[in-house]
């Protein structure tokens, strides 16, 4: 290392630097010497003529260097001179011989010393052949796939790099002039405007450090340099600044070129890796592991006060301040939908940035990759983001707190996790919900109140700073500014519109706002056109700052401008925050896991920890088993239950609308004609519909019966709501085959047309069916009459009840009508008007006021009972009538056409039930099973539906346990990978 201080032999450096100051150049002398020779020794020949013109002020020696030969001391005096003159020939010969021996001895000794040193170093180096396994396989593969000689030849030569270095001779002249200015009292102006420190701090070489140039306090006597006028002094200053800026830009371009080459090499390596240079299992990147933890935490509803304090970069700003544009510049792609002044960000968007060989984007819940290098994919990505935002917004709202998770990978992208929030507004406009402003504030505060969240505060530089709302909000959440980075956008418009550019300097220095921040940055996000590409915006930003007087006059520092520097600073701050806080969060979730496990052991010791999805799968298997059980129902069971239910549904119509009207006829021909007409009408209009309704209801009842029977076999009650919902939804979706109705109508019509009873058992079965039907109807009629007239004398005495006034009137009416029936046993089904009047007058004579309608209602039930009693008596007579039936009742007073009617009805019921049974077992049960599967699949994909149907503390506790374990495991894996990366 070279230190230059008060003992520096260079005149230029000694004149430039005060004696109390020291400048440390952290470059080796071999690299510094050819560059600094012009500065340090330009004027040394005139000041010290006895020394060589290019002798260094300090010299670097190694163990192999020759010591310099000391010059002989000169002897003064005349006598010595004569003696020296007399023996100059001998002295010259001796010197030549001495020089030869010195050279020879130096060569032999130096060679021996070099060999000995080499052997010692070689012995000191350990044997690394046993540790070759430490080096990854792909490194050895790289040596085979890459020609290192070609790569070395592609690197720039030293001469080319030297051309990019600054003209140090001119800088030396400027240093001398700068010293004169400092000595003459204008040093303070140079300190405020000079870019020397800016160059040395951001030149791209971190080993260089600029000296602190302090204004001169001592007064130097007047010299010839004071003859310059003030105007020429300012010109020199401007020249110096321009020279320094040009040098900085040269360094920057060289660094960008090297970064671009590095990017291409990394891309080639990653692509080779994808193609299978080494067949190792691909591991997730560090940022992807961290993003997964954040995704799980976003869905985690904590009940144990385990809050999510993991770091992420929260991007907040006023509406249309350019925060989305800044995020796009960091992601290096125009990925967000854009609008002219309207609100486009309607929900938080979490963007995980990471490095990869291809520039692609992907949603968390999707496998589709959007190629960000193709414009059609970019347009599709913007449409998808806008669609997801609109879907997340509930009806009647403008913004939504639901987070959209997106990952972006590409070469050279800084690794971090950013959350783009809706822009803060000051006024609710037309079309917005009334609570939009408060909702945006609450969403922003929810993300910023995380003590480890990095707040990226975006301020629009083209508008007045006093109009900003977000700065006050950020100041409330981070008053000390320990985790806030301030970004001023649209600096190009600000410089053009502001009358005082120093106002921008005040903003960047943090003197205009009360808000404090870790760092301040100024960026340009384009010219305002949505069609601009990221590359064109970068070029425009670079050109602007290159020509901007803000940077030229020292109002802004180079490391405070461009989105590239911003992304580097944000990424460094993000990872620093992650390393400081992630282990603390892991410990918090470890404690939460212990609490949850303890509660489960105490409350549910014999149950497995099944979360909601696992419980749904268990219930799904049980329901499918119950549906399969329907196919195991025997045909006999289907036949009997269908026939029974169908007769219950149509018996009233058969008795009231077919049998009773036909029985009022006077002869058998009229009876059969009436029956045939009414059966045809019934078959064409009502009977097929009724039959299908009965079949569908029977299928539902059997399905419900199987589910109820299965429930008794140690079934978990937690599935009841789910099974009921599945049953109802499956039945709702099930539609009976419409074509079955037409075929069923034909079958029923043909069955009712047949009147031929072939044997005696069929006749007896018809007699029994008729008798059971009539007895059932008679019993129902007796019950109705009993309710009408009230309790009889026995019930009144035994049960201590009495008749109501209405029942007393009906009882008197019944007695009067029974006397009428005894007189006319063959009375028709309806009373004539004169008969109604007679009955009413007879009742009035006994002091009972009665309404004609009540008389007719009472007559209907009494006649019905009378008719059923006569039909039952006739049915008993027809038990031996099969012989007369075979002879078509010729020469017989007994006619049993009513028995034939009931046989036809009974046969139609059997044939219809058999047809429906075949349709159920062959088609409808399978279709119902298919519907149940579809419903279960739909419910399985609907998270809200599962939460609604599978509820309870047991479920929530299992869910929390699963989430906490998953979070803890992923955090521990992330921490392990983080330590390995260190």
Protein Blocks (a to p, Z undefined) as FASTA:
>chain_A
ZZddfklcbfklmmmpcfkbccddfbdfklmmmmmmmmmmmmmmmmmmmbcfkbcfbdcd
dfkbccddddddddedjklmmmmmmmmmmmmmmmmmmmmmmmmmmmmmmmmmmmmmmmmm
mmmpccfklmmmmpcfklmmmmmmpcfklmmmmpccfklmmmmpccfklmmmmmmmmmmm
mmnopmmmmmmmpcklmmmmmnopakbccddddddfbdcdddfklmpcfklmmmmmmmmm
mmmmmmmmmmmmmmmmmmmmmmmmmmmmmmmmmnopaacdcdddfklmmmmmmmmmmmpc
cfkhpacfbdcddddddehilpmmmmmmmnopafbccdehiafblbdcdddddddfbdcd
ddfkbcbdcdfkbmklmmmmmmmmmmmmmmmpcghiabdfbdcddddddehiacdddddd
ddddfbdcehiafklmmmmmmmmmmmmmpmkbccdddddfkbcfklpmklmmmmmmmmno
pacccddehklmmmmmpmblmlmmmmmnopmbmbdcfbdcdddebjhiakbcfklmmmmm
mmmmmmpmklmnopacfklgojklmmmmmmmmmmmmmmmmmmmmmmmmmmmmmmmmmmmm
mmmmmbccddfklmmmmmmmmmmmmmmmmmmpcfklmmmmmmmmmmmmmmmmmmmmmmmm
mmmpmbfklmmmmmmmmmmmmmmmmmmmmmmmmmmmmmmmmmmmmmmmmmmnopafklmm
mmmmmmmmmmmmpccdfklmmmmmmmmmmmmmpccdfbfklmmmmmmmmmmmmmmmmmmm
mmmmmmmnopafklmmmnopaddfklmmmmmmmmmmmmmmmmmmmbcfbdcfklmmmmmm
mmmmnopacdfklmmmmmmmmmmmmmmmmmmmmmmmmmmmmmmmmnoopaiabdcfkmmm
mmmmmmmmmmmmmmmmmmmmmmmmmmmmmmmmmmmmmmmmmmklmmmmmgcjklmmmmmm
mmmmmmmmmmmmmmmmmmmmZZ
